Amino acid sequence: MFEVRIHGRGGQGVVTAAELLSVAAFLEGKHAQAFPSFGSERMGAPVVSFCRIDNKEIRLREPIGEPDALIVQDPTLLHASDVFHGLKSNGYVIVNSNKSIEELQLCELAAKLPQGHVYIVPATELALSHIGRPLPNAVLLGAFAALTRAVKLESVATAIREAFPAKIAEANVAGASAAYDTLFAAKAAA
């Protein structure tokens, strides 16, 4: 089973990201589940969502305490709460930021994980460029597909197209594709 925990703030599409990821996995013939965990249900409050992907039926229903991958949609959460709690020793981390690993003070985390398992993606900037709004969720799913290979970019694109009207969907697919290409190129250069 591959377990993903997504951290962000209300209004950033954290819950939608988990749902899109689960649909992408389902499109590939896998079993998946997605669910949120809310604190205060208001815009800007910390939100966590979860996604499980497996080749067999998933019977677990509790929050993910030991994720295989973390997606951090809002870098202000990095040091405000323990977003890395329980991350597996071979886990993956994707952080939305235009700062470096050093600037985000993530060198110690990166050193503990296998090389190439921590990436910073300027998802908000890519979203603004392609979507016209600072919504990093779909963009980060493109990066997730490139980094983990848990789902294919084509499946993410199909899930996005099924969830949104055509114009919005295509803008989000373009952002996800740009993040995929950016991360794939970074992995190849490493």
N, CA, C and O of each residue as an XYZ file, in Angstrom:
760
protein
N       0.849     -1.174      0.000
C       0.000      0.000      0.000
C       0.894      1.235      0.000
O       1.907      1.278      0.698
N       0.513      2.237     -0.785
C       1.235      3.504     -0.854
C       0.339      4.558     -0.229
O      -0.786      4.776     -0.678
N       0.850      5.217      0.818
C       0.041      6.182      1.571
C       0.615      7.590      1.433
O       1.818      7.809      1.567
N      -0.281      8.534      1.162
C       0.106      9.920      0.919
C      -0.638     10.831      1.887
O      -1.844     10.695      2.096
N       0.111     11.763      2.471
C      -0.497     12.775      3.335
C      -0.221     14.134      2.694
O       0.909     14.436      2.312
N      -1.274     14.948      2.584
C      -1.171     16.259      1.947
C      -1.481     17.327      2.986
O      -2.538     17.308      3.617
N      -0.547     18.258      3.155
C      -0.714     19.355      4.113
C      -0.876     20.668      3.353
O      -0.173     20.921      2.375
N      -1.797     21.489      3.807
C      -1.985     22.798      3.203
C      -2.896     23.638      4.064
O      -3.056     23.391      5.260
N      -3.482     24.621      3.445
C      -4.409     25.508      4.150
C      -5.742     25.515      3.407
O      -5.806     25.287      2.199
N      -6.795     25.781      4.160
C      -8.125     25.841      3.575
C      -8.159     26.786      2.389
O      -7.678     27.916      2.474
N      -8.721     26.331      1.291
C      -8.803     27.149      0.091
C      -7.742     26.824     -0.937
O      -7.794     27.345     -2.051
N      -6.772     25.971     -0.598
C      -5.704     25.608     -1.531
C      -6.003     24.322     -2.303
O      -5.200     23.902     -3.136
N      -7.130     23.704     -2.040
C      -7.470     22.485     -2.763
C      -6.823     21.233     -2.207
O      -6.566     20.287     -2.952
N      -6.555     21.212     -0.915
C      -5.919     20.061     -0.274
C      -6.808     18.818     -0.385
O      -6.329     17.738     -0.730
N      -8.078     18.971     -0.097
C      -9.015     17.849     -0.158
C      -9.194     17.402     -1.606
O      -9.224     16.204     -1.887
N      -9.311     18.346     -2.509
C      -9.456     18.023     -3.928
C      -8.236     17.273     -4.444
O      -8.375     16.356     -5.255
N      -7.049     17.646     -3.990
C      -5.823     16.957     -4.426
C      -5.877     15.478     -4.079
O      -5.553     14.636     -4.916
N      -6.279     15.153     -2.863
C      -6.374     13.743     -2.459
C      -7.430     13.014     -3.287
O      -7.234     11.866     -3.685
N      -8.541     13.685     -3.540
C      -9.597     13.068     -4.343
C      -9.131     12.818     -5.775
O      -9.386     11.748     -6.328
N      -8.452     13.791     -6.378
C      -7.937     13.621     -7.736
C      -6.912     12.495     -7.803
O      -6.894     11.711     -8.751
N      -6.061     12.426     -6.787
C      -5.055     11.365     -6.740
C      -5.708      9.993     -6.653
O      -5.267      9.049     -7.308
N      -6.752      9.881     -5.849
C      -7.443      8.593     -5.731
C      -8.140      8.217     -7.039
O      -8.157      7.044     -7.410
N      -8.706      9.181     -7.729
C      -9.347      8.905     -9.022
C      -8.292      8.472    -10.042
O      -8.523      7.544    -10.817
N      -7.138      9.139    -10.045
C      -6.058      8.756    -10.959
C      -5.644      7.304    -10.728
O      -5.446      6.554    -11.684
N      -5.515      6.907     -9.466
C      -5.154      5.522     -9.146
C      -6.255      4.565     -9.597
O      -5.968      3.503    -10.149
N      -7.506      4.934     -9.365
C      -8.645      4.107     -9.769
C      -8.661      3.904    -11.291
O      -8.968      2.816    -11.779
N      -8.327      4.959    -12.024
C      -8.282      4.869    -13.489
C      -7.230      3.872    -13.967
O      -7.317      3.359    -15.083
N      -6.249      3.602    -13.131
C      -5.195      2.645    -13.466
C      -5.520      1.246    -12.955
O      -4.672      0.354    -12.990
N      -6.756      1.059    -12.480
C      -7.169     -0.259    -12.016
C      -6.776     -0.576    -10.588
O      -6.858     -1.725    -10.153
N      -6.350      0.442     -9.859
C      -5.942      0.255     -8.465
C      -7.104      0.581     -7.537
O      -8.090      1.197     -7.943
N      -6.972      0.164     -6.304
C      -7.917      0.550     -5.263
C      -7.361      1.815     -4.614
O      -6.148      1.970     -4.469
N      -8.261      2.713     -4.228
C      -7.814      3.964     -3.623
C      -8.894      4.518     -2.711
O     -10.081      4.230     -2.864
N      -8.449      5.316     -1.766
C      -9.383      6.059     -0.918
C      -8.782      7.408     -0.606
O      -7.563      7.546     -0.512
N      -9.626      8.395     -0.445
C      -9.196      9.746     -0.104
C     -10.141     10.296      0.944
O     -11.354     10.098      0.868
N      -9.580     10.985      1.920
C     -10.412     11.598      2.947
C      -9.644     12.724      3.626
O      -8.414     12.691      3.683
N     -10.366     13.731      4.145
C      -9.726     14.877      4.790
C      -9.736     14.779      6.311
O     -10.410     13.935      6.901
N      -8.970     15.665      6.917
C      -9.002     15.876      8.362
C      -8.983     17.380      8.571
O      -7.996     18.045      8.255
N     -10.066     17.909      9.099
C     -10.166     19.350      9.299
C      -9.953     19.708     10.759
O     -10.356     18.975     11.661
N      -9.312     20.848     10.972
C      -9.286     21.433     12.308
C     -10.437     22.417     12.321
O     -11.598     22.042     12.490
N     -10.102     23.660     12.142
C     -11.099     24.708     12.024
C     -11.443     24.834     10.548
O     -10.552     24.999      9.715
N     -12.709     24.760     10.221
C     -13.114     24.778      8.821
C     -13.265     26.210      8.317
O     -14.375     26.684      8.076
N     -12.138     26.884      8.162
C     -12.184     28.227      7.624
C     -11.035     28.430      6.648
O     -10.018     27.741      6.714
N     -11.208     29.369      5.756
C     -10.195     29.681      4.763
C      -8.877     30.017      5.459
O      -8.852     30.850      6.365
N      -7.798     29.385      5.048
C      -6.479     29.663      5.591
C      -6.085     28.800      6.778
O      -4.923     28.811      7.183
N      -7.020     28.055      7.342
C      -6.683     27.173      8.470
C      -5.952     25.932      7.946
O      -6.197     25.502      6.819
N      -5.056     25.354      8.757
C      -4.368     24.136      8.326
C      -5.358     23.002      8.043
O      -6.301     22.768      8.800
N      -5.112     22.312      6.936
C      -5.937     21.186      6.515
C      -4.999     20.046      6.126
O      -3.930     20.276      5.559
N      -5.404     18.825      6.433
C      -4.647     17.645      6.033
C      -5.610     16.718      5.306
O      -6.744     16.521      5.742
N      -5.156     16.159      4.209
C      -5.948     15.137      3.534
C      -5.056     13.928      3.292
O      -3.828     14.018      3.324
N      -5.701     12.803      3.051
C      -4.992     11.536      2.955
C      -5.441     10.790      1.709
O      -6.579     10.926      1.261
N      -4.524     10.000      1.157
C      -4.857      9.131      0.033
C      -4.085      7.833      0.185
O      -2.880      7.835      0.435
N      -4.788      6.740      0.032
C      -4.164      5.412      0.026
C      -4.361      4.806     -1.354
O      -5.421      4.946     -1.964
N      -3.312      4.125     -1.840
C      -3.351      3.455     -3.141
C      -2.824      2.045     -2.945
O      -1.780      1.841     -2.326
N      -3.556      1.068     -3.482
C      -3.113     -0.321     -3.352
C      -3.650     -1.130     -4.527
O      -4.550     -0.693     -5.243
N      -3.084     -2.307     -4.708
C      -3.555     -3.215     -5.751
C      -4.689     -4.104     -5.263
O      -5.291     -4.837     -6.047
N      -4.977     -4.038     -3.976
C      -6.077     -4.829     -3.420
C      -6.979     -3.915     -2.593
O      -6.641     -2.759     -2.338
N      -8.115     -4.439     -2.184
C      -9.082     -3.652     -1.422
C      -8.445     -3.063     -0.168
O      -7.650     -3.718      0.506
N      -8.802     -1.831      0.129
C      -8.267     -1.127      1.298
C      -9.334     -1.113      2.381
O     -10.433     -0.597      2.180
N      -9.004     -1.675      3.511
C      -9.977     -1.750      4.606
C      -9.686     -0.740      5.723
O     -10.546     -0.489      6.567
N      -8.493     -0.168      5.732
C      -8.147      0.824      6.751
C      -8.996      2.068      6.584
O      -9.354      2.434      5.465
N      -9.318      2.716      7.680
C     -10.115      3.932      7.617
C      -9.540      5.059      8.483
O     -10.114      6.146      8.543
N      -8.424      4.807      9.142
C      -7.878      5.834     10.026
C      -6.910      6.746      9.275
O      -6.454      6.404      8.184
N      -6.596      7.905      9.855
C      -5.632      8.814      9.239
C      -4.278      8.123      9.046
O      -3.956      7.151      9.729
N      -3.514      8.638      8.121
C      -2.211      8.062      7.797
C      -1.158      8.629      8.737
O      -0.866      9.825      8.716
N      -0.593      7.753      9.562
C       0.425      8.172     10.518
C       1.841      7.981     10.019
O       2.755      8.656     10.492
N       2.048      7.066      9.062
C       3.382      6.791      8.520
C       3.319      6.822      6.992
O       3.288      5.777      6.342
N       3.300      8.025      6.432
C       3.133      8.145      4.978
C       4.375      7.721      4.198
O       5.506      7.815      4.675
N       4.118      7.253      2.987
C       5.191      6.982      2.029
C       5.585      8.273      1.321
O       6.711      8.410      0.843
N       4.659      9.208      1.258
C       4.916     10.477      0.588
C       4.160     11.600      1.275
O       3.055     11.417      1.786
N       4.786     12.765      1.271
C       4.173     13.981      1.799
C       4.155     15.028      0.697
O       5.133     15.213     -0.028
N       3.034     15.700      0.590
C       2.929     16.854     -0.294
C       2.591     18.030      0.613
O       1.582     18.009      1.317
N       3.434     19.052      0.593
C       3.216     20.235      1.428
C       2.871     21.387      0.498
O       3.741     21.929     -0.184
N       1.593     21.757      0.476
C       1.115     22.797     -0.414
C       1.437     24.197      0.078
O       1.474     25.134     -0.719
N       1.670     24.358      1.366
C       1.952     25.675      1.922
C       3.215     25.603      2.772
O       3.198     24.980      3.834
N       4.314     26.225      2.331
C       5.575     26.118      3.056
C       5.563     26.766      4.442
O       6.458     26.508      5.247
N       4.563     27.605      4.731
C       4.507     28.196      6.075
C       4.193     27.137      7.123
O       4.378     27.378      8.315
N       3.721     25.968      6.697
C       3.415     24.885      7.635
C       4.647     24.056      8.001
O       4.601     23.261      8.940
N       5.740     24.236      7.271
C       6.926     23.398      7.486
C       7.426     23.412      8.922
O       7.794     22.371      9.467
N       7.438     24.576      9.527
C       7.987     24.687     10.877
C       6.925     25.088     11.901
O       7.229     25.267     13.080
N       5.682     25.227     11.446
C       4.590     25.567     12.357
C       4.002     24.325     13.001
O       3.454     24.387     14.101
N       4.118     23.197     12.315
C       3.635     21.933     12.858
C       4.563     20.833     12.367
O       5.395     21.068     11.491
N       4.433     19.658     12.913
C       5.324     18.570     12.539
C       4.765     17.817     11.334
O       4.255     16.704     11.464
N       4.867     18.441     10.159
C       4.317     17.831      8.957
C       5.068     16.559      8.563
O       4.527     15.723      7.840
N       6.297     16.405      9.027
C       7.107     15.246      8.653
C       6.958     14.074      9.618
O       7.618     13.047      9.459
N       6.098     14.226     10.612
C       5.898     13.170     11.606
C       5.534     11.849     10.931
O       4.609     11.788     10.121
N       6.266     10.804     11.271
C       5.945      9.463     10.802
C       6.396      9.136      9.391
O       6.201      8.008      8.938
N       6.996     10.090      8.678
C       7.432      9.836      7.311
C       8.374      8.639      7.284
O       9.332      8.576      8.055
N       8.100      7.701      6.398
C       8.925      6.499      6.301
C      10.349      6.863      5.883
O      10.574      7.874      5.217
N      11.293      6.034      6.279
C      12.714      6.321      6.032
C      13.069      6.352      4.553
O      14.114      6.886      4.185
N      12.226      5.793      3.704
C      12.449      5.861      2.258
C      11.368      6.702      1.580
O      11.102      6.551      0.388
N      10.752      7.589      2.359
C       9.635      8.388      1.876
C      10.028      9.477      0.901
O      11.207      9.763      0.691
N       9.003     10.079      0.310
C       9.155     11.169     -0.653
C       8.534     12.429     -0.077
O       7.545     12.367      0.652
N       9.123     13.577     -0.409
C       8.599     14.865      0.043
C       8.596     15.834     -1.136
O       9.596     15.997     -1.834
N       7.453     16.465     -1.335
C       7.333     17.523     -2.328
C       6.815     18.746     -1.592
O       5.781     18.692     -0.927
N       7.545     19.852     -1.717
C       7.156     21.101     -1.051
C       6.933     22.177     -2.102
O       7.750     22.359     -3.004
N       5.838     22.874     -1.979
C       5.521     24.007     -2.843
C       6.268     25.234     -2.339
O       5.935     25.789     -1.292
N       7.278     25.651     -3.093
C       8.018     26.858     -2.732
C       8.924     27.247     -3.894
O       9.234     26.427     -4.758
N       9.339     28.503     -3.902
C      10.346     28.933     -4.861
C      11.700     29.105     -4.168
O      12.647     29.622     -4.759
N      11.778     28.668     -2.918
C      13.040     28.706     -2.168
C      13.748     27.358     -2.297
O      13.156     26.371     -2.734
N      15.013     27.334     -1.912
C      15.798     26.102     -1.991
C      15.607     25.254     -0.732
O      15.034     25.709      0.258
N      16.089     24.030     -0.790
C      16.060     23.140      0.374
C      16.789     23.800      1.540
O      16.345     23.719      2.686
N      17.910     24.451      1.240
C      18.683     25.131      2.284
C      17.888     26.281      2.891
O      17.834     26.423      4.112
N      17.275     27.097      2.045
C      16.501     28.240      2.535
C      15.301     27.797      3.370
O      14.894     28.496      4.298
N      14.743     26.645      3.041
C      13.600     26.120      3.791
C      14.032     25.326      5.019
O      13.191     24.809      5.755
N      15.326     25.230      5.236
C      15.918     24.513      6.378
C      15.494     23.040      6.383
O      15.090     22.496      7.410
N      15.599     22.407      5.196
C      15.226     21.013      5.056
C      16.420     20.104      4.751
O      16.244     18.952      4.355
N      17.639     20.632      4.940
C      18.840     19.841      4.640
C      18.911     18.578      5.497
O      19.259     17.508      4.997
N      18.584     18.696      6.773
C      18.638     17.534      7.668
C      17.637     16.464      7.217
O      17.959     15.275      7.208
N      16.446     16.880      6.850
C      15.445     15.940      6.351
C      15.936     15.270      5.075
O      15.853     14.049      4.943
N      16.448     16.060      4.136
C      16.926     15.524      2.862
C      18.066     14.535      3.071
O      18.179     13.556      2.333
N      18.911     14.779      4.069
C      20.032     13.885      4.349
C      19.567     12.544      4.913
O      20.242     11.531      4.735
N      18.423     12.531      5.590
C      17.895     11.292      6.193
C      17.212     10.390      5.161
O      17.117      9.179      5.362
N      16.744     10.968      4.073
C      15.999     10.223      3.058
C      16.935      9.854      1.904
O      17.995     10.461      1.747
N      16.548      8.865      1.101
C      17.373      8.537     -0.068
C      17.544      9.768     -0.958
O      16.673     10.636     -1.016
N      18.683      9.825     -1.650
C      18.945     10.951     -2.544
C      17.837     11.062     -3.584
O      17.401     10.061     -4.152
N      17.392     12.279     -3.824
C      16.364     12.501     -4.827
C      14.948     12.256     -4.347
O      14.032     12.145     -5.162
N      14.747     12.170     -3.032
C      13.402     11.950     -2.505
C      12.771     13.228     -1.956
O      11.622     13.206     -1.514
N      13.501     14.335     -1.977
C      12.955     15.611     -1.518
C      13.099     16.614     -2.656
O      14.201     16.879     -3.137
N      11.970     17.164     -3.076
C      11.992     18.157     -4.148
C      11.138     19.358     -3.774
O      10.098     19.251     -3.124
N      11.630     20.503     -4.216
C      10.913     21.759     -4.053
C      10.365     22.125     -5.434
O      11.105     22.121     -6.417
N       9.094     22.436     -5.505
C       8.443     22.755     -6.772
C       7.751     24.113     -6.618
O       6.979     24.303     -5.678
N       8.013     25.052     -7.518
C       7.337     26.356     -7.430
C       5.897     26.256     -7.948
O       5.541     26.877     -8.949
N       5.093     25.478     -7.261
C       3.747     25.149     -7.727
C       2.826     26.369     -7.786
O       2.010     26.482     -8.701
N       2.945     27.266     -6.837
C       2.084     28.453     -6.862
C       2.389     29.291     -8.096
O       1.476     29.780     -8.761
N       3.679     29.458     -8.404
C       4.060     30.231     -9.583
C       3.584     29.537    -10.864
O       3.088     30.192    -11.780
N       3.736     28.217    -10.923
C       3.257     27.476    -12.089
C       1.736     27.586    -12.219
O       1.209     27.715    -13.323
N       1.038     27.533    -11.081
C      -0.417     27.670    -11.105
C      -0.821     29.062    -11.602
O      -1.727     29.192    -12.425
N      -0.156     30.081    -11.109
C      -0.465     31.444    -11.564
C      -0.220     31.577    -13.066
O      -0.993     32.222    -13.776
N       0.854     30.966    -13.536
C       1.209     31.037    -14.941
C       0.201     30.311    -15.838
O      -0.159     30.811    -16.904
N      -0.250     29.137    -15.404
C      -1.125     28.315    -16.249
C      -2.611     28.479    -15.943
O      -3.446     28.443    -16.847
N      -2.936     28.659    -14.663
C      -4.342     28.696    -14.249
C      -4.826     30.120    -14.022
O      -6.006     30.429    -14.186
N      -3.879     30.985    -13.637
C      -4.242     32.366    -13.347
C      -4.662     32.576    -11.901
O      -5.079     33.671    -11.523
N      -4.550     31.522    -11.089
C      -4.898     31.596     -9.664
C      -3.850     30.828     -8.869
O      -3.248     29.890     -9.394
N      -3.618     31.207     -7.609
C      -2.595     30.536     -6.795
C      -3.086     29.231     -6.161
O      -3.079     29.091     -4.938
N      -3.509     28.282     -6.994
C      -4.012     26.992     -6.512
C      -3.016     25.896     -6.910
O      -3.031     25.430     -8.049
N      -2.152     25.485     -5.975
C      -1.054     24.572     -6.315
C      -1.406     23.094     -6.361
O      -0.545     22.285     -6.709
N      -2.633     22.705     -6.026
C      -2.937     21.285     -5.835
C      -2.716     20.426     -7.074
O      -2.002     19.426     -6.989
N      -3.288     20.766     -8.201
C      -3.134     19.961     -9.416
C      -1.689     19.982     -9.901
O      -1.168     18.969    -10.368
N      -1.053     21.130     -9.788
C       0.351     21.252    -10.188
C       1.212     20.267     -9.396
O       2.062     19.579     -9.961
N       0.986     20.210     -8.099
C       1.769     19.313     -7.243
C       1.505     17.844     -7.561
O       2.387     17.008     -7.362
N       0.319     17.517     -8.046
C       0.045     16.134     -8.438
C       0.868     15.733     -9.660
O       1.256     14.572     -9.790
N       1.135     16.677    -10.548
C       2.030     16.407    -11.671
C       3.432     16.092    -11.178
O       4.071     15.158    -11.662
N       3.908     16.870    -10.215
C       5.223     16.618     -9.622
C       5.239     15.280     -8.892
O       6.220     14.540     -8.964
N       4.154     14.972     -8.192
C       4.037     13.699     -7.472
C       4.157     12.521     -8.437
O       4.848     11.546     -8.142
N       3.494     12.605     -9.583
C       3.558     11.532    -10.574
C       4.990     11.334    -11.072
O       5.434     10.199    -11.247
N       5.707     12.424    -11.300
C       7.092     12.331    -11.775
C       8.015     11.747    -10.713
O       8.899     10.948    -11.022
N       7.810     12.146     -9.467
C       8.718     11.722     -8.396
C       8.490     10.283     -7.961
O       9.446      9.519     -7.837
N       7.257      9.909     -7.732
C       6.982      8.609     -7.105
C       6.623      7.502     -8.086
O       6.847      6.326     -7.801
N       6.076      7.862     -9.221
C       5.570      6.879    -10.195
C       4.418      6.042     -9.624
O       4.096      4.982    -10.160
N       3.801      6.516     -8.542
C       2.657      5.808     -7.947
C       1.447      5.876     -8.875
O       0.608      4.975     -8.873
N       1.360      6.939     -9.662
C       0.347      7.090    -10.705
C       1.018      7.737    -11.911
O       2.090      8.331    -11.795
N       0.386      7.616    -13.047
C       0.911      8.210    -14.276
C       0.344      9.616    -14.456
O      -0.759      9.915    -13.997
N       1.106     10.466    -15.125
C       0.640     11.816    -15.417
C      -0.653     11.774    -16.230
O      -1.544     12.595    -16.014
N      -0.760     10.835    -17.151
C      -1.965     10.728    -17.975
C      -3.200     10.460    -17.111
O      -4.285     10.966    -17.401
N      -3.036      9.676    -16.068
C      -4.158      9.385    -15.169
C      -4.534     10.618    -14.352
O      -5.714     10.886    -14.122
N      -3.524     11.363    -13.918
C      -3.782     12.617    -13.196
C      -4.542     13.577    -14.118
O      -5.513     14.209    -13.702
N      -4.095     13.677    -15.364
C      -4.753     14.572    -16.325
C      -6.208     14.155    -16.556
O      -7.093     15.009    -16.617
N      -6.458     12.870    -16.682
C      -7.828     12.393    -16.882
C      -8.692     12.698    -15.662
O      -9.839     13.122    -15.798
N      -8.137     12.482    -14.472
C      -8.883     12.785    -13.240
C      -9.239     14.265    -13.177
O     -10.352     14.617    -12.785
N      -8.321     15.122    -13.555
C      -8.574     16.566    -13.559
C      -9.668     16.900    -14.566
O     -10.573     17.683    -14.278
N      -9.574     16.303    -15.742
C     -10.584     16.580    -16.787
C     -11.971     16.111    -16.382
O     -12.971     16.717    -16.768
N     -12.039     15.037    -15.609
C     -13.342     14.543    -15.142
C     -13.923     15.411    -14.028
O     -15.136     15.429    -13.819
N     -13.056     16.129    -13.313
C     -13.510     16.885    -12.143
C     -13.911     18.326    -12.446
O     -14.700     18.915    -11.707
N     -13.373     18.901    -13.527
C     -13.569     20.327    -13.780
C     -14.102     20.589    -15.182
O     -13.949     19.754    -16.073
N     -14.732     21.754    -15.382
C     -15.135     22.153    -16.731
C     -13.896     22.262    -17.640
O     -12.783     22.478    -17.160
N     -14.102     22.114    -18.928
C     -13.008     21.994    -19.897
C     -11.922     23.067    -19.778
O     -10.739     22.731    -19.718
N     -12.292     24.325    -19.744
C     -11.295     25.402    -19.731
C     -10.446     25.342    -18.453
O      -9.223     25.464    -18.515
N     -11.084     25.159    -17.320
C     -10.376     25.069    -16.035
C      -9.523     23.796    -16.003
O      -8.382     23.809    -15.543
N     -10.096     22.714    -16.496
C      -9.374     21.437    -16.505
C      -8.102     21.542    -17.330
O      -7.039     21.121    -16.874
N      -8.188     22.093    -18.529
C      -7.009     22.157    -19.399
C      -5.920     23.051    -18.813
O      -4.733     22.767    -18.976
N      -6.309     24.119    -18.139
C      -5.323     24.973    -17.480
C      -4.623     24.207    -16.355
O      -3.409     24.322    -16.189
N      -5.376     23.435    -15.594
C      -4.792     22.633    -14.517
C      -3.916     21.514    -15.062
O      -2.862     21.223    -14.497
N      -4.336     20.888    -16.145
C      -3.519     19.848    -16.778
C      -2.202     20.449    -17.273
O      -1.147     19.831    -17.134
N      -2.262     21.639    -17.842
C      -1.038     22.308    -18.308
C      -0.088     22.576    -17.139
O       1.122     22.385    -17.264
N      -0.634     23.017    -16.009
C       0.192     23.252    -14.824
C       0.799     21.962    -14.286
O       1.978     21.922    -13.933
N      -0.012     20.907    -14.225
C       0.483     19.611    -13.750
C       1.559     19.071    -14.683
O       2.558     18.514    -14.228
N       1.358     19.235    -15.976
C       2.348     18.776    -16.952
C       3.653     19.552    -16.830
O       4.736     18.975    -16.931
N       3.550     20.854    -16.612
C       4.754     21.672    -16.432
C       5.536     21.233    -15.195
O       6.763     21.153    -15.233
N       4.833     20.951    -14.103
C       5.502     20.483    -12.882
C       6.131     19.111    -13.114
O       7.247     18.846    -12.666
N       5.415     18.252    -13.811
C       5.945     16.919    -14.140
C       7.251     17.060    -14.924
O       8.251     16.423    -14.593
N       7.237     17.891    -15.955
C       8.427     18.080    -16.786
C       9.574     18.694    -15.989
O      10.728     18.293    -16.143
N       9.256     19.663    -15.140
C      10.277     20.314    -14.311
C      10.927     19.311    -13.362
O      12.152     19.258    -13.247
N      10.114     18.532    -12.695
C      10.659     17.575    -11.736
C      11.385     16.432    -12.440
O      12.430     15.975    -11.977
N      10.833     15.980    -13.545
C      11.478     14.897    -14.303
C      12.845     15.340    -14.787
O      13.796     14.560    -14.736
N      12.966     16.588    -15.262
C      14.246     17.135    -15.708
C      15.221     17.262    -14.544
O      16.409     16.976    -14.694
N      14.722     17.693    -13.381
C      15.577     17.813    -12.189
C      16.098     16.448    -11.742
O      17.254     16.322    -11.338
N      15.236     15.423    -11.817
C      15.657     14.078    -11.459
C      16.727     13.571    -12.423
O      17.688     12.930    -11.999
N      16.569     13.849    -13.698
C      17.526     13.392    -14.709
C      18.878     14.076    -14.525
O      19.923     13.472    -14.765
N      18.852     15.345    -14.095
C      20.092     16.103    -13.913
C      20.823     15.712    -12.630
O      22.025     15.949    -12.506
N      20.114     15.120    -11.684
C      20.726     14.786    -10.381
C      21.637     13.574    -10.461
O      22.220     13.172     -9.454
